[in-house]
Amino acid sequence: MDLSEKIKELSKHYFSEILEIRRHLHQNPELSFQEIETSFYIQQQLSKAGISFTKGYVKTGIIALIKGKNPDKKTILIRADMDALPIQEKNNVSYKSSNDGVMHACGHDVHSAIALGATFILNDLKNEFEGTVKIMFQPGEEVLPGGASLMIDAGVLENPKVDKALALHVFPSMSAGKVGFKSGMYMASTDELFLTVNGKGGHAAMPADYINPLIISSEILLEINKCFMLPNSLIGTKGESIPTVVAFGKIEGNGATNIIPEKVEIAGTIRTMDESWRENVHEQLQLIVKNISGKYNITSVLQIKKGYPFLVNDKEFTDNCILDAQNFLGKENVEQLPIRMTAEDFSFISQKVPSCFFRLGTGNTEKGIISGVHTSTFDIDEDALLTGVSLMTHLTISELAR
């Protein structure tokens, strides 16, 4: 039996255990940087399998190591996130969240269960590959500054030094059994915008006595819209096309029909695909706010809270993973994906080492499993666990062999 067949057989062997792990994690979700019981449960599973690990990274993070023959040859990182979201689950399933107002609505329970399953199989096969596999269970993917960045600061990419990194993410709009890849730039950076426009309040019937921050805010938003919210990619500092989104989702001016408020508060986001251009966008936004506010002789403050960088999939590594996936699952089950303007803190890792972040199909229209992530009815076709575990293991061993 060749190694690919062994991986498939072991995936089937561990499937019931992986399923149980996923359901336990789903039923017991914890919010970002509060994953105490989740971390303890994962440690228990690793200990039971006789797998060495180190705990306490950023309090709840865990690093497990599987050393094959010639362990210094190459090190591959597998990353899984553990945190859940502040959402009340509405699914009627036996493994429904038991924590009020908290739910694994983004599939991190799936990611952790798959990483554990791959760890079990890699441990069983450690005498059949060269190199080392480092498995990272991280806290806090959902909130800034992102658990991945903190675990990098804590040394997760060193001792042993990571050569390549792999991660997956559930994808409910793709059928279970399929996977998707995008070589090169894939997901956007994300920054949060908080703009306060300070005017002068007064009675609406006496325009000479006030400076209306609502009107000034509107002018600022329209100018930003003209500069950035175009239907096509924007031109970056080097003349290249760079997908960019500047969007505002909140505006508050606490006045009334005849009351002009003193200030308006606005919140939004920036998404783009180039770090130099990202800084340029920041500068342009500040200049727009300054110029329009100056025209009305008022002060405005734009706070830009910098978030995750853009996620880039290393071309050579990802192209190899695509070929490996096609050989393992069949070409019909491997799809090419477009760029996404959503964000992901695995991007911090992708900026440091050659990486491949791919999508795992988890939907099933026939079973009614169609809800998107971050919704109260999100769930997966659990057959996807088998695909995720077996492919993650296969991609890891294939890359170690190169």
C-alpha positions as CSV (number, residue, x, y, z in Angstrom):
1,M,0.0,0.0,0.0
2,D,1.5,3.4,-1.0
3,L,1.6,6.3,1.4
4,S,-1.5,8.0,-0.1
5,E,-3.6,5.0,0.5
6,K,-2.3,4.6,4.0
7,I,-3.3,8.2,4.7
8,K,-6.8,7.6,3.3
9,E,-7.2,4.4,5.4
10,L,-5.9,6.1,8.6
11,S,-8.3,9.0,8.0
12,K,-11.2,6.6,7.9
13,H,-9.9,4.8,11.0
14,Y,-9.8,8.1,13.0
15,F,-13.0,9.5,11.5
16,S,-15.3,8.7,14.4
17,E,-12.8,10.1,16.9
18,I,-12.3,13.3,14.8
19,L,-16.1,13.6,14.5
20,E,-16.5,13.3,18.3
21,I,-13.7,15.9,18.8
22,R,-15.4,18.4,16.4
23,R,-18.8,18.0,18.1
24,H,-17.3,18.4,21.6
25,L,-15.5,21.6,20.5
26,H,-18.7,22.9,18.8
27,Q,-20.8,22.2,21.9
28,N,-18.3,24.0,24.2
29,P,-17.2,27.2,22.3
30,E,-15.1,30.0,24.0
31,L,-14.5,33.5,22.9
32,S,-11.2,34.9,21.6
33,F,-8.3,34.7,24.1
34,Q,-10.6,32.9,26.6
35,E,-10.1,29.4,25.2
36,I,-9.1,27.8,28.5
37,E,-11.2,24.6,28.4
38,T,-10.7,24.3,24.6
39,S,-7.0,24.3,25.1
40,F,-7.2,21.8,27.9
41,Y,-9.3,19.5,25.9
42,I,-6.9,19.6,22.9
43,Q,-4.0,18.9,25.3
44,Q,-5.8,15.9,26.6
45,Q,-6.3,14.5,23.1
46,L,-2.6,15.0,22.3
47,S,-1.5,13.4,25.6
48,K,-3.8,10.4,25.0
49,A,-2.1,9.9,21.6
50,G,1.4,10.2,23.2
51,I,2.2,13.3,21.2
52,S,4.6,15.8,22.7
53,F,3.5,19.4,22.9
54,T,4.2,22.7,24.6
55,K,1.4,24.8,26.1
56,G,1.0,28.3,27.3
57,Y,1.7,30.3,24.1
58,V,-0.3,33.5,24.6
59,K,-1.9,31.7,27.5
60,T,-4.0,29.1,25.6
61,G,-1.9,28.4,22.5
62,I,-0.3,25.0,22.0
63,I,2.5,23.7,19.8
64,A,2.8,20.0,19.0
65,L,5.7,18.4,17.3
66,I,5.9,15.3,15.1
67,K,9.5,14.3,14.2
68,G,10.0,12.0,11.3
69,K,13.3,10.6,10.2
70,N,16.1,13.1,9.7
71,P,13.9,15.7,11.6
72,D,16.2,18.7,10.8
73,K,15.7,18.3,7.0
74,K,12.6,20.5,6.8
75,T,9.8,21.8,9.1
76,I,6.2,22.3,8.0
77,L,3.7,24.2,10.1
78,I,0.0,23.3,10.3
79,R,-2.1,26.0,11.9
80,A,-5.5,25.7,13.5
81,D,-7.5,28.4,15.3
82,M,-9.6,27.7,18.4
83,D,-11.8,30.7,19.2
84,A,-15.6,31.1,18.7
85,L,-17.9,34.1,18.0
86,P,-20.4,36.0,20.2
87,I,-23.4,34.5,18.3
88,Q,-26.4,32.7,19.7
89,E,-26.7,29.4,17.9
90,K,-30.1,28.5,16.4
91,N,-29.3,25.1,15.0
92,N,-31.3,22.2,16.4
93,V,-28.5,19.6,16.6
94,S,-27.3,17.3,19.4
95,Y,-24.0,19.2,19.6
96,K,-25.6,22.6,19.7
97,S,-23.6,25.2,21.7
98,S,-24.1,24.9,25.4
99,N,-22.5,28.3,26.1
100,D,-25.2,31.0,25.9
101,G,-24.4,33.7,23.3
102,V,-21.2,31.9,22.0
103,M,-21.0,29.8,18.9
104,H,-18.4,28.2,16.6
105,A,-19.9,30.1,13.6
106,C,-16.7,30.3,11.7
107,G,-15.6,26.7,11.8
108,H,-12.7,26.9,14.1
109,D,-13.9,23.8,15.8
110,V,-13.6,22.1,12.4
111,H,-10.1,23.5,11.9
112,S,-8.9,22.2,15.3
113,A,-10.5,18.8,14.9
114,I,-8.8,18.4,11.4
115,A,-5.4,19.5,12.8
116,L,-5.7,17.0,15.6
117,G,-6.7,14.3,13.1
118,A,-3.7,15.1,10.9
119,T,-1.5,15.0,13.9
120,F,-2.7,11.5,14.9
121,I,-2.0,10.2,11.4
122,L,1.4,12.0,11.0
123,N,2.4,10.5,14.4
124,D,1.5,7.0,13.1
125,L,3.5,7.6,9.9
126,K,6.5,9.4,11.4
127,N,8.8,6.6,10.3
128,E,7.8,7.0,6.7
129,F,8.7,10.6,6.1
130,E,11.7,12.9,6.7
131,G,11.5,16.2,8.5
132,T,9.4,17.7,11.3
133,V,5.7,18.8,11.5
134,K,4.8,21.6,13.9
135,I,1.1,21.8,14.7
136,M,-0.1,25.2,16.0
137,F,-3.3,25.6,17.9
138,Q,-3.8,29.4,18.3
139,P,-6.1,31.6,20.3
140,G,-7.9,34.8,19.1
141,E,-8.1,34.7,15.3
142,E,-11.3,36.7,15.3
143,V,-10.1,39.9,17.1
144,L,-7.2,42.2,16.8
145,P,-4.3,42.0,17.2
146,G,-4.8,38.3,16.1
147,G,-3.5,35.3,18.0
148,A,-1.2,34.4,15.1
149,S,0.8,37.6,15.4
150,L,1.2,37.1,19.1
151,M,2.3,33.5,18.7
152,I,4.9,34.7,16.1
153,D,6.1,37.1,18.7
154,A,6.3,34.2,21.2
155,G,8.6,32.3,18.8
156,V,6.2,29.8,17.1
157,L,8.2,30.0,13.8
158,E,11.5,29.2,15.4
159,N,13.0,26.2,17.3
160,P,12.7,24.4,14.9
161,K,12.6,27.1,12.2
162,V,9.5,26.8,10.0
163,D,10.1,26.4,6.3
164,K,6.5,26.2,5.0
165,A,3.1,26.8,6.5
166,L,-0.3,25.3,5.8
167,A,-3.8,26.2,6.9
168,L,-7.4,25.6,5.8
169,H,-10.7,27.3,6.3
170,V,-14.3,26.0,6.0
171,F,-16.1,27.2,2.9
172,P,-19.9,26.6,3.0
173,S,-20.5,27.8,-0.5
174,M,-18.5,24.8,-1.8
175,S,-19.8,21.2,-1.6
176,A,-18.2,18.9,0.9
177,G,-15.6,16.7,-0.8
178,K,-14.1,19.6,-2.7
179,V,-11.3,22.1,-2.0
180,G,-10.3,25.4,-3.4
181,F,-6.9,27.2,-3.9
182,K,-5.7,30.6,-5.0
183,S,-2.0,31.1,-5.8
184,G,-0.5,34.5,-5.0
185,M,-2.5,37.3,-3.3
186,Y,-5.7,35.8,-1.9
187,M,-7.1,37.8,1.1
188,A,-7.1,41.4,2.0
189,S,-5.5,43.4,4.8
190,T,-7.9,44.9,7.2
191,D,-7.9,48.2,9.1
192,E,-10.6,49.8,11.1
193,L,-11.6,53.5,10.6
194,F,-13.0,55.7,13.4
195,L,-13.7,59.3,12.3
196,T,-15.0,62.0,14.6
197,V,-16.1,65.2,12.8
198,N,-16.4,68.1,15.4
199,G,-18.8,70.9,14.3
200,K,-20.7,73.5,16.3
201,G,-24.2,72.6,17.5
202,G,-27.2,74.8,17.6
203,H,-30.9,75.4,16.7
204,A,-31.6,74.2,13.1
205,A,-33.5,77.4,12.4
206,M,-30.5,79.6,13.0
207,P,-27.8,78.5,10.5
208,A,-25.6,81.4,11.2
209,D,-25.0,80.1,14.7
210,Y,-23.9,76.5,13.9
211,I,-21.5,74.5,11.8
212,N,-23.3,71.3,10.8
213,P,-21.0,68.3,11.2
214,L,-23.6,66.1,9.3
215,I,-23.0,68.1,6.1
216,I,-19.2,68.1,6.5
217,S,-19.3,64.3,7.2
218,S,-21.3,63.8,4.1
219,E,-18.8,65.7,2.0
220,I,-15.9,63.7,3.5
221,L,-17.7,60.4,2.7
222,L,-18.5,61.5,-0.8
223,E,-15.0,62.5,-1.5
224,I,-13.6,59.2,-0.1
225,N,-16.2,57.4,-2.3
226,K,-15.0,59.3,-5.4
227,C,-11.4,58.4,-4.7
228,F,-11.6,54.8,-3.6
229,M,-15.0,53.2,-4.1
230,L,-14.6,52.4,-7.7
231,P,-16.0,49.3,-9.5
232,N,-12.6,48.1,-10.6
233,S,-9.1,47.7,-9.0
234,L,-7.3,50.9,-8.0
235,I,-4.0,52.0,-9.3
236,G,-1.2,51.6,-6.7
237,T,1.9,53.6,-6.1
238,K,3.8,51.6,-8.8
239,G,1.0,51.9,-11.4
240,E,-0.3,48.4,-10.8
241,S,-4.0,47.4,-10.2
242,I,-4.6,46.7,-6.5
243,P,-8.1,45.6,-5.3
244,T,-9.2,48.1,-2.6
245,V,-12.3,48.7,-0.6
246,V,-12.9,51.6,1.7
247,A,-16.4,51.2,3.2
248,F,-18.3,52.8,6.1
249,G,-21.0,51.0,8.0
250,K,-21.8,53.3,10.9
251,I,-22.6,57.0,11.3
252,E,-24.0,58.6,14.4
253,G,-25.0,62.3,14.8
254,N,-27.1,62.7,17.9
255,G,-29.3,65.6,16.9
256,A,-33.0,65.9,16.2
257,T,-35.4,67.5,13.6
258,N,-34.4,71.0,14.9
259,I,-31.2,70.2,16.7
260,I,-27.8,70.3,15.0
261,P,-25.4,68.0,16.8
262,E,-21.9,69.1,17.9
263,K,-20.2,66.1,16.4
264,V,-20.7,63.1,14.1
265,E,-18.9,59.7,14.6
266,I,-18.3,57.4,11.7
267,A,-16.8,53.9,11.5
268,G,-15.6,51.9,8.6
269,T,-13.0,49.6,7.2
270,I,-10.1,49.5,4.6
271,R,-9.3,46.3,2.7
272,T,-6.5,46.1,0.2
273,M,-3.8,43.8,-1.2
274,D,-0.5,45.6,-1.0
275,E,1.3,46.9,2.2
276,S,2.9,50.0,0.5
277,W,-0.4,50.9,-1.1
278,R,-2.1,50.3,2.2
279,E,0.0,53.0,3.9
280,N,-0.7,55.3,0.9
281,V,-4.4,54.8,1.4
282,H,-4.0,55.8,5.1
283,E,-2.2,59.0,4.1
284,Q,-4.8,59.9,1.4
285,L,-7.7,59.4,3.9
286,Q,-6.1,61.6,6.5
287,L,-5.5,64.3,3.8
288,I,-9.1,64.2,2.6
289,V,-10.3,64.6,6.2
290,K,-7.9,67.4,6.9
291,N,-8.6,69.4,3.8
292,I,-12.4,69.3,4.0
293,S,-12.4,70.0,7.8
294,G,-10.1,72.9,7.2
295,K,-12.4,74.4,4.6
296,Y,-15.1,74.6,7.3
297,N,-12.6,75.7,10.0
298,I,-13.4,72.7,12.2
299,T,-11.3,69.9,13.6
300,S,-11.8,66.2,12.7
301,V,-9.9,63.2,14.0
302,L,-9.4,60.1,11.9
303,Q,-8.1,57.1,13.9
304,I,-6.9,54.2,11.8
305,K,-6.6,51.0,13.8
306,K,-4.3,48.8,11.9
307,G,-5.3,45.1,11.6
308,Y,-4.1,42.1,9.7
309,P,-1.8,42.3,6.6
310,F,-2.9,40.8,3.3
311,L,-2.6,37.1,2.9
312,V,-0.4,35.8,0.1
313,N,-0.1,32.2,-1.0
314,D,3.4,31.4,-2.1
315,K,3.1,30.6,-5.8
316,E,5.5,27.6,-6.1
317,F,4.3,26.0,-2.9
318,T,0.6,26.6,-3.7
319,D,0.9,25.4,-7.3
320,N,2.5,22.2,-5.9
321,C,-0.3,21.8,-3.4
322,I,-2.9,22.2,-6.2
323,L,-1.2,19.3,-8.1
324,D,-0.9,17.2,-5.0
325,A,-4.6,17.8,-4.2
326,Q,-5.7,16.9,-7.8
327,N,-3.7,13.7,-7.6
328,F,-5.1,12.8,-4.2
329,L,-8.8,13.9,-4.6
330,G,-9.2,14.0,-8.4
331,K,-9.1,17.1,-10.6
332,E,-12.9,17.5,-10.4
333,N,-12.7,18.1,-6.7
334,V,-10.1,20.9,-6.8
335,E,-11.2,24.4,-7.7
336,Q,-9.5,27.6,-8.5
337,L,-10.7,30.5,-6.3
338,P,-10.9,34.3,-6.9
339,I,-9.4,36.9,-4.6
340,R,-11.4,37.6,-1.5
341,M,-11.6,41.0,0.3
342,T,-12.2,39.3,3.7
343,A,-9.3,39.0,6.1
344,E,-7.6,36.3,8.1
345,D,-4.8,36.4,10.7
346,F,-2.9,33.5,9.1
347,S,-1.8,36.4,6.9
348,F,0.9,37.3,9.5
349,I,2.4,33.8,8.9
350,S,2.1,34.1,5.1
351,Q,4.1,37.3,5.3
352,K,6.9,35.5,7.2
353,V,7.2,32.1,5.5
354,P,6.1,30.5,2.2
355,S,2.5,29.5,2.9
356,C,-0.6,27.9,1.4
357,F,-4.1,28.7,2.8
358,F,-6.8,26.8,1.1
359,R,-10.6,26.3,1.4
360,L,-12.4,23.2,2.5
361,G,-15.9,22.7,1.0
362,T,-18.4,22.1,3.8
363,G,-21.8,22.7,2.2
364,N,-24.5,20.3,1.2
365,T,-27.6,21.7,-0.4
366,E,-29.4,18.4,-0.3
367,K,-29.0,18.2,3.5
368,G,-29.9,21.9,3.8
369,I,-26.4,22.8,5.0
370,I,-26.2,26.2,3.2
371,S,-25.7,28.9,5.9
372,G,-22.7,31.1,5.7
373,V,-20.0,31.6,8.3
374,H,-20.7,34.1,11.1
375,T,-24.4,33.3,11.1
376,S,-26.5,31.6,13.8
377,T,-27.4,28.6,11.6
378,F,-23.9,27.8,10.3
379,D,-23.0,24.1,10.3
380,I,-21.0,21.7,8.1
381,D,-21.5,18.5,6.3
382,E,-19.3,16.4,8.6
383,D,-18.1,14.3,5.7
384,A,-15.8,17.3,5.0
385,L,-13.8,16.3,8.0
386,L,-12.5,13.2,6.2
387,T,-11.5,15.3,3.2
388,G,-9.8,17.9,5.4
389,V,-7.8,15.5,7.6
390,S,-6.6,13.3,4.7
391,L,-5.7,16.2,2.4
392,M,-3.9,18.2,5.1
393,T,-1.8,15.1,6.0
394,H,-1.1,14.4,2.3
395,L,0.0,17.9,1.5
396,T,2.3,18.0,4.5
397,I,4.0,14.7,3.7
398,S,4.3,15.6,0.0
399,E,6.0,18.9,0.8
400,L,8.4,17.2,3.3
401,A,9.4,14.9,0.5
402,R,10.5,17.7,-1.9
